[in-house]
């Protein structure tokens, strides 16, 4: 069972990153190699119009993991091309910020990075 179970809104942004190292030599030649053996994925999860209790659960979990320090598991929702899966991730930022636009109504985003 996943550690992080908060359900975001339907909008989830996903990025896939290939990290290529490029070394340039003095004669103009360059060598390229992959830094990682697989692609690193990143997800931005949006939470809009949430009650304080929901925001506090995510904020407290962020505090429990010391922001980016500790990895945890998360269930990535199914997409058209991929089944749902449990993935080991960490928070991208040590900062947790939110917006309160009226009494007991909060909006916030968090970004998760896959741990390889």
The first five atom37 places (N, CA, C, CB, O) and aatype in JSON, in Angstrom:
{
  "aatype": [20, 20, 20, 20, 20, 20, 20, 20, 20, 20, 20, 20, 20, 20, 20, 20, 20, 20, 20, 20, 20, 20, 20, 20, 20, 20, 20, 20, 20, 20, 20, 20, 20, 20, 20, 20, 20, 20, 20, 20, 20, 20, 20, 20, 20, 20, 20, 20, 20, 20, 20, 20, 20, 20, 20, 20, 20, 20, 20, 20, 20, 20, 20, 20, 20, 20, 20, 20, 20, 20, 20, 20, 20, 20, 20, 20, 20, 20, 20, 20, 20, 20, 20, 20, 20, 20, 20, 20, 20, 20, 20, 20, 20, 20, 20, 20, 20, 20, 20, 20, 20, 20, 20, 20, 20, 20, 20, 20, 20, 20, 20, 20, 20, 20, 20, 20],
  "atom_mask": [
    [1, 1, 1, 1, 1],
    [1, 1, 1, 1, 1],
    [1, 1, 1, 1, 1],
    [1, 1, 1, 1, 1],
    [1, 1, 1, 1, 1],
    [1, 1, 1, 1, 1],
    [1, 1, 1, 1, 1],
    [1, 1, 1, 1, 1],
    [1, 1, 1, 1, 1],
    [1, 1, 1, 1, 1],
    [1, 1, 1, 1, 1],
    [1, 1, 1, 1, 1],
    [1, 1, 1, 1, 1],
    [1, 1, 1, 1, 1],
    [1, 1, 1, 1, 1],
    [1, 1, 1, 1, 1],
    [1, 1, 1, 1, 1],
    [1, 1, 1, 1, 1],
    [1, 1, 1, 1, 1],
    [1, 1, 1, 1, 1],
    [1, 1, 1, 1, 1],
    [1, 1, 1, 1, 1],
    [1, 1, 1, 1, 1],
    [1, 1, 1, 1, 1],
    [1, 1, 1, 1, 1],
    [1, 1, 1, 1, 1],
    [1, 1, 1, 1, 1],
    [1, 1, 1, 1, 1],
    [1, 1, 1, 1, 1],
    [1, 1, 1, 1, 1],
    [1, 1, 1, 1, 1],
    [1, 1, 1, 1, 1],
    [1, 1, 1, 1, 1],
    [1, 1, 1, 1, 1],
    [1, 1, 1, 1, 1],
    [1, 1, 1, 1, 1],
    [1, 1, 1, 1, 1],
    [1, 1, 1, 1, 1],
    [1, 1, 1, 1, 1],
    [1, 1, 1, 1, 1],
    [1, 1, 1, 1, 1],
    [1, 1, 1, 1, 1],
    [1, 1, 1, 1, 1],
    [1, 1, 1, 1, 1],
    [1, 1, 1, 1, 1],
    [1, 1, 1, 1, 1],
    [1, 1, 1, 1, 1],
    [1, 1, 1, 1, 1],
    [1, 1, 1, 1, 1],
    [1, 1, 1, 1, 1],
    [1, 1, 1, 1, 1],
    [1, 1, 1, 1, 1],
    [1, 1, 1, 1, 1],
    [1, 1, 1, 1, 1],
    [1, 1, 1, 1, 1],
    [1, 1, 1, 1, 1],
    [1, 1, 1, 1, 1],
    [1, 1, 1, 1, 1],
    [1, 1, 1, 1, 1],
    [1, 1, 1, 1, 1],
    [1, 1, 1, 1, 1],
    [1, 1, 1, 1, 1],
    [1, 1, 1, 1, 1],
    [1, 1, 1, 1, 1],
    [1, 1, 1, 1, 1],
    [1, 1, 1, 1, 1],
    [1, 1, 1, 1, 1],
    [1, 1, 1, 1, 1],
    [1, 1, 1, 1, 1],
    [1, 1, 1, 1, 1],
    [1, 1, 1, 1, 1],
    [1, 1, 1, 1, 1],
    [1, 1, 1, 1, 1],
    [1, 1, 1, 1, 1],
    [1, 1, 1, 1, 1],
    [1, 1, 1, 1, 1],
    [1, 1, 1, 1, 1],
    [1, 1, 1, 1, 1],
    [1, 1, 1, 1, 1],
    [1, 1, 1, 1, 1],
    [1, 1, 1, 1, 1],
    [1, 1, 1, 1, 1],
    [1, 1, 1, 1, 1],
    [1, 1, 1, 1, 1],
    [1, 1, 1, 1, 1],
    [1, 1, 1, 1, 1],
    [1, 1, 1, 1, 1],
    [1, 1, 1, 1, 1],
    [1, 1, 1, 1, 1],
    [1, 1, 1, 1, 1],
    [1, 1, 1, 1, 1],
    [1, 1, 1, 1, 1],
    [1, 1, 1, 1, 1],
    [1, 1, 1, 1, 1],
    [1, 1, 1, 1, 1],
    [1, 1, 1, 1, 1],
    [1, 1, 1, 1, 1],
    [1, 1, 1, 1, 1],
    [1, 1, 1, 1, 1],
    [1, 1, 1, 1, 1],
    [1, 1, 1, 1, 1],
    [1, 1, 1, 1, 1],
    [1, 1, 1, 1, 1],
    [1, 1, 1, 1, 1],
    [1, 1, 1, 1, 1],
    [1, 1, 1, 1, 1],
    [1, 1, 1, 1, 1],
    [1, 1, 1, 1, 1],
    [1, 1, 1, 1, 1],
    [1, 1, 1, 1, 1],
    [1, 1, 1, 1, 1],
    [1, 1, 1, 1, 1],
    [1, 1, 1, 1, 1],
    [1, 1, 1, 1, 1],
    [1, 1, 1, 1, 1],
    [1, 1, 1, 1, 1]
  ],
  "atom_positions": [
    [[0.84, -1.18, 0.0], [0.0, 0.0, 0.0], [0.89, 1.25, 0.0], [-0.96, -0.01, 1.22], [1.91, 1.3, 0.69]],
    [[0.49, 2.23, -0.76], [1.28, 3.45, -0.91], [1.28, 4.27, 0.37], [0.74, 4.29, -2.07], [0.31, 4.27, 1.13]],
    [[2.38, 4.98, 0.6], [2.5, 5.86, 1.75], [1.69, 7.14, 1.57], [3.97, 6.2, 2.0], [1.03, 7.6, 2.5]],
    [[1.75, 7.72, 0.35], [1.07, 8.98, 0.06], [-0.23, 8.67, -0.68], [1.99, 9.93, -0.79], [-0.21, 8.16, -1.8]],
    [[-1.36, 8.98, -0.05], [-2.65, 8.58, -0.61], [-3.57, 9.75, -0.93], [-3.35, 7.67, 0.35], [-4.72, 9.52, -1.33]],
    [[-3.11, 10.98, -0.78], [-3.97, 12.14, -1.09], [-4.33, 12.13, -2.56], [-3.26, 13.48, -0.72], [-3.47, 11.91, -3.41]],
    [[-5.59, 12.37, -2.86], [-6.06, 12.35, -4.24], [-6.1, 13.76, -4.81], [-7.46, 11.7, -4.33], [-6.85, 14.61, -4.33]],
    [[-5.3, 14.01, -5.85], [-5.31, 15.34, -6.47], [-6.52, 15.51, -7.36], [-4.02, 15.58, -7.26], [-7.31, 14.59, -7.55]],
    [[-6.64, 16.72, -7.92], [-7.68, 16.94, -8.92], [-7.35, 16.11, -10.16], [-7.78, 18.46, -9.27], [-6.31, 15.46, -10.22]],
    [[-8.24, 16.12, -11.12], [-8.05, 15.31, -12.32], [-6.85, 15.72, -13.15], [-9.28, 15.38, -13.17], [-6.37, 14.93, -13.96]],
    [[-6.35, 16.93, -12.96], [-5.22, 17.4, -13.75], [-3.92, 16.99, -13.09], [-5.28, 18.91, -13.93], [-3.6, 17.45, -11.99]],
    [[-3.17, 16.14, -13.76], [-1.84, 15.74, -13.31], [-0.89, 15.97, -14.48], [-1.81, 14.23, -12.83], [-1.09, 15.42, -15.56]],
    [[0.12, 16.79, -14.26], [1.11, 17.04, -15.3], [2.26, 16.05, -15.11], [1.63, 18.52, -15.25], [2.76, 15.89, -14.0]],
    [[2.67, 15.4, -16.19], [3.79, 14.46, -16.12], [4.87, 14.88, -17.09], [3.32, 13.01, -16.41], [4.58, 15.24, -18.23]],
    [[6.11, 14.83, -16.64], [7.27, 15.1, -17.49], [8.19, 13.89, -17.44], [8.02, 16.39, -17.03], [8.3, 13.22, -16.41]],
    [[8.85, 13.62, -18.55], [9.87, 12.58, -18.6], [11.17, 13.24, -19.01], [9.49, 11.42, -19.59], [11.22, 13.98, -19.99]],
    [[12.22, 12.97, -18.25], [13.49, 13.64, -18.46], [14.58, 12.64, -18.77], [13.86, 14.48, -17.24], [14.82, 11.71, -18.0]],
    [[15.26, 12.84, -19.91], [16.49, 12.12, -20.23], [17.63, 13.07, -19.88], [16.54, 11.67, -21.76], [17.64, 14.22, -20.33]],
    [[18.56, 12.62, -19.11], [19.68, 13.48, -18.74], [20.92, 13.01, -19.48], [19.91, 13.48, -17.19], [21.48, 11.96, -19.16]],
    [[21.35, 13.79, -20.46], [22.5, 13.45, -21.27], [23.68, 14.32, -20.86], [22.17, 13.63, -22.77], [23.56, 15.54, -20.77]],
    [[24.82, 13.69, -20.63], [26.05, 14.41, -20.33], [26.8, 14.63, -21.64], [26.94, 13.64, -19.3], [26.99, 13.68, -22.41]],
    [[27.21, 15.86, -21.91], [27.91, 16.2, -23.14], [29.28, 16.74, -22.76], [27.1, 17.24, -23.99], [29.39, 17.72, -22.02]],
    [[30.32, 16.11, -23.28], [31.7, 16.56, -23.05], [32.27, 17.06, -24.36], [32.59, 15.41, -22.47], [32.31, 16.33, -25.35]],
    [[32.71, 18.3, -24.37], [33.32, 18.89, -25.55], [34.84, 18.87, -25.4], [32.82, 20.34, -25.78], [35.37, 19.25, -24.36]],
    [[35.52, 18.43, -26.44], [36.98, 18.43, -26.41], [37.51, 19.66, -27.15], [37.55, 17.13, -27.04], [36.75, 20.37, -27.81]],
    [[38.81, 19.89, -27.02], [39.41, 21.09, -27.62], [39.37, 21.08, -29.14], [40.83, 21.22, -27.16], [39.35, 22.14, -29.76]],
    [[39.35, 19.88, -29.75], [39.34, 19.81, -31.21], [37.93, 19.9, -31.8], [40.0, 18.52, -31.67], [37.76, 19.75, -33.01]],
    [[36.93, 20.15, -30.97], [35.56, 20.32, -31.45], [34.72, 19.06, -31.38], [35.59, 20.8, -32.85], [33.5, 19.13, -31.56]],
    [[35.34, 17.92, -31.12], [34.57, 16.68, -31.0], [33.82, 16.67, -29.67], [35.51, 15.43, -31.11], [34.23, 17.31, -28.7]],
    [[32.75, 15.96, -29.66], [32.01, 15.85, -28.41], [31.59, 14.41, -28.19], [30.78, 16.77, -28.41], [31.33, 13.66, -29.14]],
    [[31.52, 14.04, -26.95], [31.02, 12.72, -26.58], [29.76, 12.9, -25.77], [32.09, 11.9, -25.79], [29.62, 13.85, -25.0]],
    [[28.85, 11.97, -25.94], [27.57, 12.02, -25.22], [27.33, 10.68, -24.56], [26.4, 12.39, -26.19], [27.62, 9.62, -25.11]],
    [[26.78, 10.76, -23.37], [26.37, 9.54, -22.67], [25.21, 9.86, -21.76], [27.55, 8.92, -21.86], [25.01, 11.01, -21.35]],
    [[24.45, 8.83, -21.45], [23.3, 9.01, -20.56], [23.77, 9.01, -19.11], [22.24, 7.9, -20.79], [24.61, 8.2, -18.72]],
    [[23.22, 9.93, -18.34], [23.56, 10.0, -16.93], [22.81, 8.92, -16.15], [23.23, 11.39, -16.37], [23.35, 8.34, -15.2]],
    [[21.58, 8.65, -16.55], [20.76, 7.62, -15.9], [20.48, 6.51, -16.9], [19.44, 8.21, -15.34], [20.5, 6.74, -18.11]],
    [[20.22, 5.31, -16.39], [19.91, 4.2, -17.28], [18.46, 4.24, -17.75], [20.18, 2.89, -16.59], [18.12, 3.6, -18.75]],
    [[17.62, 4.96, -17.06], [16.22, 5.08, -17.47], [15.77, 6.53, -17.35], [15.3, 4.14, -16.62], [16.46, 7.36, -16.75]],
    [[14.62, 6.82, -17.92], [14.08, 8.17, -17.85], [13.62, 8.48, -16.43], [12.92, 8.35, -18.86], [13.11, 7.61, -15.73]],
    [[13.8, 9.71, -16.02], [13.29, 10.15, -14.72], [11.97, 10.87, -14.97], [14.32, 11.09, -13.97], [11.88, 11.71, -15.87]],
    [[10.97, 10.54, -14.18], [9.65, 11.15, -14.36], [9.35, 12.1, -13.21], [8.55, 10.07, -14.46], [9.84, 11.94, -12.1]],
    [[8.52, 13.09, -13.52], [8.12, 14.12, -12.55], [6.63, 14.37, -12.73], [8.95, 15.45, -12.72], [6.14, 14.44, -13.86]],
    [[5.91, 14.5, -11.6], [4.48, 14.75, -11.65], [4.13, 15.98, -10.83], [3.69, 13.54, -11.15], [4.57, 16.11, -9.69]],
    [[3.35, 16.87, -11.4], [2.82, 18.01, -10.67], [1.37, 17.69, -10.34], [2.96, 19.35, -11.49], [0.56, 17.48, -11.25]],
    [[1.05, 17.66, -9.06], [-0.3, 17.35, -8.59], [-0.95, 18.62, -8.09], [-0.28, 16.27, -7.48], [-0.37, 19.35, -7.3]],
    [[-2.16, 18.89, -8.57], [-2.89, 20.1, -8.17], [-4.04, 19.75, -7.25], [-3.42, 20.85, -9.41], [-4.78, 18.79, -7.49]],
    [[-4.17, 20.53, -6.19], [-5.25, 20.38, -5.23], [-5.93, 21.75, -5.15], [-4.72, 19.9, -3.81], [-5.33, 22.72, -4.7]],
    [[-7.19, 21.82, -5.58], [-7.9, 23.1, -5.65], [-9.18, 23.0, -4.83], [-8.22, 23.49, -7.14], [-9.86, 21.97, -4.82]],
    [[-9.5, 24.09, -4.13], [-10.73, 24.18, -3.33], [-10.84, 23.05, -2.31], [-11.95, 24.17, -4.24], [-11.82, 22.3, -2.29]],
    [[-9.82, 22.93, -1.48], [-9.78, 21.88, -0.46], [-10.0, 22.49, 0.92], [-8.43, 21.13, -0.5], [-9.66, 23.64, 1.17]],
    [[-10.57, 21.71, 1.8], [-10.77, 22.12, 3.19], [-9.44, 22.08, 3.93], [-11.83, 21.22, 3.89], [-8.49, 21.43, 3.49]],
    [[-9.38, 22.76, 5.06], [-8.13, 22.83, 5.81], [-7.65, 21.45, 6.25], [-8.3, 23.73, 7.04], [-6.45, 21.19, 6.28]],
    [[-8.57, 20.55, 6.57], [-8.17, 19.21, 7.0], [-7.41, 18.47, 5.9], [-9.4, 18.4, 7.42], [-6.43, 17.78, 6.18]],
    [[-7.87, 18.6, 4.65], [-7.18, 17.95, 3.53], [-5.8, 18.57, 3.31], [-8.02, 18.06, 2.25], [-4.83, 17.85, 3.09]],
    [[-5.72, 19.89, 3.36], [-4.44, 20.57, 3.19], [-3.47, 20.17, 4.29], [-4.63, 22.09, 3.16], [-2.29, 19.93, 4.03]],
    [[-3.96, 20.1, 5.52], [-3.09, 19.77, 6.65], [-2.55, 18.35, 6.57], [-3.84, 19.96, 7.96], [-1.43, 18.09, 7.02]],
    [[-3.31, 17.42, 6.01], [-2.82, 16.04, 5.84], [-1.61, 16.03, 4.91], [-3.94, 15.12, 5.28], [-0.6, 15.4, 5.22]],
    [[-1.7, 16.73, 3.78], [-0.59, 16.79, 2.83], [0.58, 17.56, 3.43], [-1.04, 17.44, 1.51], [1.73, 17.14, 3.31]],
    [[0.31, 18.69, 4.07], [1.36, 19.5, 4.69], [2.09, 18.69, 5.77], [0.77, 20.78, 5.3], [3.32, 18.72, 5.84]],
    [[1.34, 17.98, 6.61], [1.96, 17.2, 7.67], [2.78, 16.04, 7.11], [0.89, 16.67, 8.63], [3.82, 15.69, 7.67]],
    [[2.31, 15.43, 6.01], [3.08, 14.37, 5.37], [4.39, 14.93, 4.81], [2.25, 13.69, 4.24], [5.44, 14.3, 4.91]],
    [[4.31, 16.12, 4.21], [5.5, 16.8, 3.7], [6.48, 17.05, 4.84], [5.13, 18.14, 3.0], [7.68, 16.84, 4.69]],
    [[5.98, 17.49, 5.98], [6.83, 17.71, 7.16], [7.42, 16.4, 7.67], [6.03, 18.4, 8.27], [8.59, 16.35, 8.06]],
    [[6.62, 15.35, 7.68], [7.07, 14.04, 8.15], [8.23, 13.52, 7.32], [5.91, 13.03, 8.12], [9.16, 12.9, 7.85]],
    [[8.2, 13.76, 6.02], [9.26, 13.31, 5.1], [10.4, 14.32, 5.01], [8.68, 13.06, 3.71], [11.34, 14.13, 4.24]],
    [[10.33, 15.39, 5.8], [11.35, 16.44, 5.79], [11.56, 16.99, 4.38], [12.68, 15.9, 6.35], [12.69, 17.16, 3.92]],
    [[10.46, 17.25, 3.71], [10.52, 17.8, 2.35], [11.15, 16.81, 1.39], [11.31, 19.1, 2.33], [10.61, 15.72, 1.18]],
    [[12.28, 17.16, 0.81], [12.92, 16.33, -0.2], [13.79, 15.22, 0.38], [13.75, 17.19, -1.1], [14.36, 14.43, -0.38]],
    [[13.91, 15.14, 1.68], [14.88, 14.24, 2.3], [14.54, 12.76, 2.17], [15.0, 14.58, 3.75], [15.41, 11.96, 1.83]],
    [[13.29, 12.38, 2.43], [12.92, 10.97, 2.51], [11.99, 10.58, 1.37], [12.26, 10.67, 3.85], [11.03, 11.28, 1.07]],
    [[12.29, 9.45, 0.74], [11.45, 8.92, -0.34], [10.24, 8.19, 0.25], [12.26, 7.97, -1.25], [10.25, 7.8, 1.42]],
    [[9.21, 8.01, -0.56], [7.99, 7.32, -0.16], [7.33, 6.74, -1.4], [7.02, 8.28, 0.6], [7.76, 7.01, -2.52]],
    [[6.28, 5.95, -1.2], [5.59, 5.37, -2.34], [4.3, 6.13, -2.62], [5.28, 3.88, -2.09], [3.68, 6.7, -1.73]],
    [[3.91, 6.12, -3.91], [2.72, 6.84, -4.38], [2.1, 6.02, -5.5], [3.06, 8.29, -4.88], [2.82, 5.43, -6.31]],
    [[0.79, 5.97, -5.55], [0.09, 5.28, -6.63], [-0.17, 6.25, -7.77], [-1.23, 4.66, -6.12], [-1.01, 7.13, -7.67]],
    [[0.58, 6.06, -8.87], [0.35, 6.88, -10.06], [-0.93, 6.39, -10.71], [1.56, 6.82, -11.06], [-1.07, 5.19, -10.96]],
    [[-1.87, 7.3, -10.99], [-3.13, 6.88, -11.61], [-2.91, 6.3, -13.01], [-4.1, 8.06, -11.69], [-1.89, 6.57, -13.66]],
    [[-3.85, 5.52, -13.45], [-3.79, 4.94, -14.79], [-3.94, 6.02, -15.84], [-4.87, 3.87, -14.98], [-4.64, 7.02, -15.63]],
    [[-3.28, 5.82, -16.98], [-3.44, 6.7, -18.13], [-3.94, 5.86, -19.29], [-2.09, 7.43, -18.48], [-4.17, 4.66, -19.14]],
    [[-4.11, 6.48, -20.42], [-4.58, 5.74, -21.6], [-3.59, 4.64, -21.97], [-4.78, 6.7, -22.79], [-4.0, 3.55, -22.37]],
    [[-2.29, 4.92, -21.85], [-1.28, 3.96, -22.31], [-0.62, 3.14, -21.2], [-0.22, 4.69, -23.04], [0.08, 2.17, -21.49]],
    [[-0.84, 3.51, -19.93], [-0.19, 2.8, -18.83], [-1.17, 2.49, -17.72], [0.98, 3.63, -18.28], [-2.07, 3.29, -17.42]],
    [[-1.0, 1.33, -17.1], [-1.83, 0.96, -15.96], [-1.35, 1.72, -14.72], [-1.79, -0.58, -15.71], [-0.22, 2.2, -14.68]],
    [[-2.2, 1.81, -13.74], [-1.81, 2.43, -12.48], [-0.67, 1.62, -11.87], [-3.02, 2.52, -11.49], [-0.62, 0.4, -12.03]],
    [[0.23, 2.29, -11.17], [1.36, 1.59, -10.57], [1.84, 2.32, -9.33], [2.51, 1.44, -11.58], [1.64, 3.53, -9.18]],
    [[2.46, 1.56, -8.44], [3.04, 2.14, -7.23], [4.49, 2.5, -7.54], [2.94, 1.15, -6.02], [5.26, 1.66, -8.0]],
    [[4.85, 3.75, -7.27], [6.16, 4.28, -7.65], [6.82, 4.9, -6.42], [6.04, 5.32, -8.8], [6.14, 5.51, -5.59]],
    [[8.12, 4.74, -6.3], [8.87, 5.39, -5.24], [9.25, 6.78, -5.71], [10.15, 4.57, -4.85], [9.85, 6.95, -6.77]],
    [[8.88, 7.79, -4.92], [9.07, 9.19, -5.28], [9.58, 9.96, -4.06], [7.76, 9.82, -5.81], [9.67, 9.43, -2.95]],
    [[9.89, 11.23, -4.3], [10.18, 12.17, -3.23], [9.61, 13.52, -3.65], [11.73, 12.26, -2.93], [9.32, 13.73, -4.82]],
    [[9.46, 14.42, -2.69], [9.01, 15.77, -3.02], [10.13, 16.5, -3.75], [8.59, 16.55, -1.74], [11.3, 16.29, -3.46]],
    [[9.76, 17.36, -4.7], [10.76, 18.13, -5.43], [11.29, 19.29, -4.6], [10.17, 18.65, -6.74], [12.44, 19.7, -4.78]],
    [[10.48, 19.82, -3.71], [10.85, 21.02, -2.97], [10.75, 20.79, -1.46], [9.97, 22.2, -3.38], [9.91, 20.03, -0.99]],
    [[11.62, 21.48, -0.73], [11.53, 21.48, 0.73], [10.45, 22.44, 1.22], [12.88, 21.86, 1.34], [10.1, 22.43, 2.4]],
    [[9.93, 23.26, 0.32], [8.94, 24.28, 0.68], [7.54, 23.76, 0.35], [9.22, 25.62, -0.07], [7.3, 23.26, -0.75]],
    [[6.62, 23.89, 1.3], [5.21, 23.6, 1.06], [4.46, 24.92, 1.15], [4.64, 22.53, 2.09], [4.45, 25.55, 2.2]],
    [[3.83, 25.33, 0.07], [3.08, 26.59, 0.09], [1.65, 26.34, -0.37], [3.76, 27.65, -0.8], [1.38, 25.42, -1.14]],
    [[0.75, 27.17, 0.11], [-0.66, 27.05, -0.24], [-1.26, 28.43, -0.36], [-1.42, 26.21, 0.8], [-0.68, 29.42, 0.08]],
    [[-2.45, 28.48, -0.95], [-3.21, 29.72, -1.07], [-4.55, 29.52, -0.39], [-3.41, 30.13, -2.56], [-5.23, 28.52, -0.62]],
    [[-4.92, 30.47, 0.46], [-6.24, 30.44, 1.09], [-7.02, 31.61, 0.5], [-6.15, 30.54, 2.67], [-6.7, 32.77, 0.77]],
    [[-8.05, 31.31, -0.3], [-8.78, 32.39, -0.96], [-10.06, 32.79, -0.24], [-9.11, 32.0, -2.36], [-10.63, 33.84, -0.54]],
    [[-10.51, 31.98, 0.68], [-11.61, 32.35, 1.57], [-11.56, 31.38, 2.75], [-13.01, 32.3, 0.83], [-10.74, 30.46, 2.79]],
    [[-12.44, 31.6, 3.7], [-12.4, 30.79, 4.92], [-12.48, 29.29, 4.59], [-13.55, 31.18, 5.87], [-13.39, 28.86, 3.88]],
    [[-11.54, 28.52, 5.09], [-11.48, 27.07, 4.95], [-11.52, 26.6, 3.5], [-12.62, 26.45, 5.72], [-12.17, 25.61, 3.18]],
    [[-10.84, 27.32, 2.61], [-10.75, 26.93, 1.2], [-9.3, 27.16, 0.75], [-11.77, 27.75, 0.31], [-8.84, 28.29, 0.64]],
    [[-8.61, 26.06, 0.47], [-7.19, 26.11, 0.18], [-6.89, 25.5, -1.19], [-6.4, 25.38, 1.26], [-7.59, 24.59, -1.64]],
    [[-5.86, 26.01, -1.82], [-5.36, 25.46, -3.08], [-3.84, 25.35, -2.97], [-5.78, 26.34, -4.31], [-3.19, 26.23, -2.4]],
    [[-3.29, 24.27, -3.51], [-1.84, 24.07, -3.47], [-1.44, 23.06, -4.52], [-1.38, 23.62, -2.06], [-2.26, 22.26, -4.98]],
    [[-0.18, 23.11, -4.9], [0.41, 22.16, -5.84], [1.61, 21.52, -5.17], [0.81, 22.85, -7.18], [2.3, 22.16, -4.37]],
    [[1.86, 20.26, -5.51], [3.09, 19.62, -5.09], [3.67, 18.91, -6.31], [2.84, 18.61, -3.91], [2.94, 18.51, -7.22]],
    [[4.97, 18.77, -6.33], [5.63, 18.07, -7.43], [6.4, 16.89, -6.84], [6.59, 19.02, -8.22], [7.15, 17.03, -5.88]],
    [[6.19, 15.73, -7.45], [6.86, 14.5, -7.04], [7.86, 14.11, -8.11], [5.85, 13.36, -6.79], [7.59, 14.25, -9.3]],
    [[9.03, 13.62, -7.69], [10.08, 13.16, -8.61], [10.34, 11.69, -8.34], [11.4, 13.99, -8.43], [10.48, 11.26, -7.2]],
    [[10.4, 10.93, -9.41], [10.67, 9.5, -9.29], [12.08, 9.27, -8.75], [10.48, 8.8, -10.65], [13.03, 9.92, -9.18]],
    [[12.21, 8.34, -7.82], [13.49, 7.96, -7.27], [13.95, 6.73, -8.04], [13.41, 7.67, -5.72], [13.27, 5.71, -8.08]],
    [[15.12, 6.86, -8.66], [15.65, 5.75, -9.48], [16.54, 4.85, -8.67], [16.42, 6.28, -10.68], [17.07, 3.87, -9.19]]
  ]
}
